[in-house]
């Protein structure tokens, strides 16, 4: 079985791209802490939006879907699941809430990972929630022709429990000895977790929940306010490409984790940038600004077409009726152009429209 030891990371030389990502993330982390101390009213709204987007996106990657209306009700705990997909969505919501609220008392250990997986599948009729895989699995891709191509063969079931124990122990050891920046260590742990592929079902979702847990425990809280899962879902092809490049030679211990490290750092940095942009809009508009001022400041930075829902997400201090009223005024004064009608209504800046 492959041996696990993260001490080798201390001897690696990291290129300028990785070091630049780390430097910028540290900078944005400091800025976020300033925003958090100021406690703007936008933050609670950002948390609410991020939970919905995270639950939707992480399940969508696995083909688990429901309607937007049902999703909001499920995340808000205002309804019960109607089918298998919604049972899995409820499970993800619960573990996501657990990580958000209790990350400081959720150590990175095998028994806690098993309990998180148990809760992930709690509402389904699957019998293997909270248990490591009992049959071999593989990571594959289906081509347009319908042919299935095996991308990676993970560890065998009998190898799985000691492998998870090993990566958890070695991860904590590397943290305690401060061998390498946590932003390098975290993607390496996640890469090993995905290559072990420890469960019969739920490996992808568990890896994304563990991403949040590891980041939060290291003080990188951006995932509470901006959905990291959505950022991954929106770049799914790049995610699988980075994973495929980084797992070559993994069984022999000669793989290069840099492609996956760079991908994960780019995702984290993009979320920090998005956080700053959303909070800054309200601050830039001023404390006494109207909803019209806030929405106008937001749309002035938008290019292309956008929906009312996107404006709601981009202006977290405002409610639906305020955004709708502001959009109406912006159309009337010629700042925006309305495209379509009803639920399919979109908007674009008037200066982008050529007569």
C-alpha positions, 0 to 999 in steps of 0.5 A: 500500500502507498505510504503517506507522509507530508514531511516531503512538502517541506523540502519541495520548491514551489513556483512563483504562481503558487507563492503568488496565490498564497501571498494574495490569499493571506492578504485577502484573509486579512481584509476579510477579518476587518470586514468581520469585525465591522459586522456589516448587515450584509454578512448574515445575508451572504451566509444564507446565500452561500448555504443555498449555493453550496448545497445546490452546487455540490449536489449538482456536480453529482447529478443530484438536483431539485427545483430552485424553489424546493432547494430554498425550502429544503435548506431553510428546513421548511419542507421534507424531502420528496425523493432520493435526490432531496434526501441527499440534499437534506443530508448535505445541508445538515453536514454543511451546517455542522461544519459551519457551526462546529468546525472548531470541535470537529477534528480531522480524524477517521471516526469524525469523517465516518460520522460526517458521512453517516449524516450525509446519507442519513435520510436515504435508504442506503445501508453504508452511510458511515462505513468505508467501502466494501467493494472496489470502486473506480473514477471513470468518465463516459465519452460522447460515444457512450464508452466508459474510460477508467481515469483512476483506480483507488485503493482496495477496500481493505487498504482504505481504513488504515490509509484514512487513518494515515493521512489524518495522522500525517496531516496533523503532524505536519500542522503541529510541526509547521512543515509547510503553509497550510494552503499547500498542505490542505490540497495535498490532503484532499488529493489523497482523500480523493485518490483513496476514494474511501466510500461506496458513494458520496466521495465528491461531496465529502471532499468538498465538506472536508475542504471547508472544514480544513480551511475553517480550522486554519482560519480561512473563513471565506467559504461561510460567505461565498460558496466554494462548492459553486466555484468548483461546480462552475469550473468542473472541467478544470477541477477534473483536469487538475485532479487527473494530472495530479494523480498520475503515479499516485500509487507509487508515490511519485505524483506531482500535486502542483496542478491540484494545489494551483487549482484549489488556490485559484478557487479560494482566491476567487472566493475571497475576491468575490467576498470583497466585491460584494461587501464593498458595493454597499460600503462604496454606496455609503451608509445613507444610500438608497437601494437604487444607489446600491443596485446602480453601483453593482450593475455599473460593474457588470458586463453581459446579461444578468438576472434579478436573482444575480443582483440579489446575490450581488447586493446582499443587504437588499431584499427582493422588492427593493431590488425589483424597484431599483431595477425598474427605476434604472430601466426607466432612467436609461441606465439599464435595458430590460430583455425578455419578460416574466421569469426569463427577464434579463438586464444589461447596461444601456451603454452595451446596446448598439442601436 
